[in-house]
Amino acid sequence: MVERRASAPLTSDPDDLGMSDDVSATVHESAMAISGLIRSVEKYRRRVAHRFGVSVTELRALAQLSEHDELTPRQLADRLDLTTGSVTALLDRLEEADLVRRTRHPSDRRSLQLQLTESGHRLMSASYRIYQQRLLFALRSLPEGSAQTVTAFMRMAAEGYDAEIDESFV
């Protein structure tokens, strides 16, 4: 039986899940590695936000606008899990900082589209450049061909966490 501390991400009994001790240990190690990666990325995000003089939430909004052209404020609110009122205040700050611009929606005059300004694009390019350099360093240290396996694992894990939690969960 694999011993775990109560604070570890995986504390269920492997017998309850039908796992052998070896599989349980591997799942535990994976959970700890993913938790460490999440903490490191969040720490990186806080440092980048501080460096560029924006909040972490503002940086997340800029990232969404960088990755998805011309979102509406409602779509941005949904992606950030914020209210539309909170997003309005956030957009006011980003527009004041010349990082985002709001324009009329071409087909729905009641709606707006959000776009990064040139300054917003420069900020996100700098942020992503450093992030990608660190990923490249880690990927180059992997054995030949294993990067695709790691990427596939991370996609499948992300999809599992994106799934809805049913009532039997709690």
C-alpha positions in Angstrom: 0.0 0.0 0.0 1.3 3.4 -1.0 1.4 5.9 1.9 0.2 9.5 1.3 -0.1 12.6 3.4 -3.7 13.8 3.9 -2.9 17.1 2.0 -1.8 15.3 -1.2 -4.1 15.6 -4.2 -4.9 11.9 -4.3 -6.0 10.6 -0.9 -8.5 8.0 -1.9 -7.9 4.3 -1.2 -6.6 2.7 -4.4 -8.8 -0.4 -3.7 -11.9 1.9 -4.0 -10.8 2.8 -7.5 -9.6 -0.6 -8.5 -5.9 0.5 -8.8 -2.9 -1.5 -8.0 -0.3 0.1 -5.7 2.0 0.8 -8.8 -0.8 2.5 -10.7 -1.9 4.4 -7.6 1.7 5.6 -7.1 1.9 6.8 -10.7 -1.4 8.6 -10.5 -0.3 10.2 -7.2 3.0 11.3 -8.8 1.2 12.7 -11.9 -1.3 14.6 -9.6 1.6 16.1 -7.7 3.4 17.1 -10.9 0.3 18.7 -12.3 -0.3 20.6 -9.1 3.3 21.8 -9.1 2.9 22.9 -12.8 -0.3 24.8 -11.9 1.4 26.6 -9.0 4.4 27.5 -11.2 2.2 28.8 -14.0 0.1 30.9 -11.6 3.3 32.3 -10.0 4.6 33.1 -13.4 1.3 34.8 -14.3 1.5 36.9 -11.1 5.1 38.0 -12.0 4.2 38.8 -15.6 1.1 40.8 -14.5 3.2 42.7 -11.9 5.9 43.4 -14.5 3.4 44.9 -17.0 1.4 46.8 -14.4 -1.9 44.9 -14.7 -3.8 42.6 -12.4 -3.8 38.8 -12.9 -7.4 39.0 -14.0 -6.6 41.7 -16.5 -3.7 39.5 -17.8 -6.1 36.6 -18.2 -8.5 38.9 -20.1 -5.7 40.0 -22.4 -4.7 36.4 -23.0 -8.3 35.5 -23.9 -8.4 38.4 -26.4 -5.0 37.4 -27.8 -6.2 33.8 -28.3 -9.7 34.5 -29.6 -10.2 37.4 -32.0 -13.0 39.8 -31.3 -14.9 38.5 -28.3 -17.9 40.3 -27.0 -17.9 41.4 -23.3 -20.4 38.6 -22.5 -18.1 36.0 -24.1 -15.1 37.4 -22.2 -17.1 37.3 -18.9 -18.1 33.7 -19.6 -14.4 32.7 -20.3 -13.2 34.4 -17.1 -16.1 33.3 -14.9 -16.9 36.9 -14.1 -20.1 38.9 -14.1 -20.7 41.3 -17.0 -20.5 44.2 -14.5 -17.0 43.1 -13.4 -15.9 42.8 -17.0 -17.2 46.3 -17.7 -14.9 47.7 -15.0 -12.0 45.5 -16.1 -12.4 46.7 -19.7 -12.6 50.3 -18.5 -9.1 49.9 -16.9 -7.7 48.0 -19.9 -9.0 50.6 -22.4 -7.7 53.5 -20.2 -4.3 51.7 -20.3 -4.6 51.5 -24.2 -4.4 47.7 -24.1 -8.0 47.0 -25.4 -10.4 48.7 -27.6 -14.2 48.3 -27.8 -15.9 48.6 -31.2 -19.4 48.2 -32.4 -20.3 44.7 -33.5 -20.8 44.7 -37.3 -24.0 42.6 -37.2 -25.5 43.4 -33.8 -25.6 47.1 -33.0 -26.5 46.3 -29.4 -23.2 44.5 -28.8 -19.6 45.4 -28.8 -16.5 43.6 -30.0 -13.2 43.6 -28.0 -9.8 43.8 -29.6 -6.3 44.1 -28.4 -4.6 47.4 -29.3 -1.1 47.4 -30.7 0.2 47.9 -27.1 -1.9 45.0 -26.0 -0.5 42.8 -28.7 3.1 43.8 -27.7 2.4 43.0 -24.1 1.0 39.6 -24.9 3.8 38.8 -27.4 6.4 39.5 -24.7 4.5 37.4 -22.2 4.1 34.4 -24.5 7.7 34.6 -25.7 9.1 34.0 -22.2 6.4 31.3 -21.6 7.2 29.5 -24.8 11.0 29.6 -24.2 10.5 27.9 -20.8 8.3 25.2 -22.5 10.8 24.7 -25.2 13.6 24.2 -22.6 11.5 21.5 -20.9 10.5 19.8 -24.1 14.1 19.6 -25.3 15.0 17.7 -22.2 12.5 14.9 -22.9 13.5 11.7 -24.8 12.9 11.8 -28.5 9.2 11.4 -29.4 7.8 11.7 -25.9 6.7 15.3 -26.2 3.6 14.2 -28.2 2.7 11.7 -25.5 3.0 14.3 -22.7 0.9 16.7 -24.8 -1.8 14.1 -25.4 -1.8 13.2 -21.7 -2.3 16.9 -20.8 -5.1 17.4 -23.3 -6.9 14.3 -22.0 -6.5 15.4 -18.4 -7.8 18.9 -19.2 -10.8 17.4 -21.0 -11.6 15.3 -18.0 -11.5 18.4 -15.7 -13.7 20.4 -18.2 -16.4 17.8 -17.9 -19.4 18.6 -15.7 -19.4 17.2 -12.2 -22.5 15.2 -11.5 -24.4 15.0 -8.2 -22.8 11.6 -7.2 -19.5 13.4 -7.0 -20.1 15.0 -3.6 
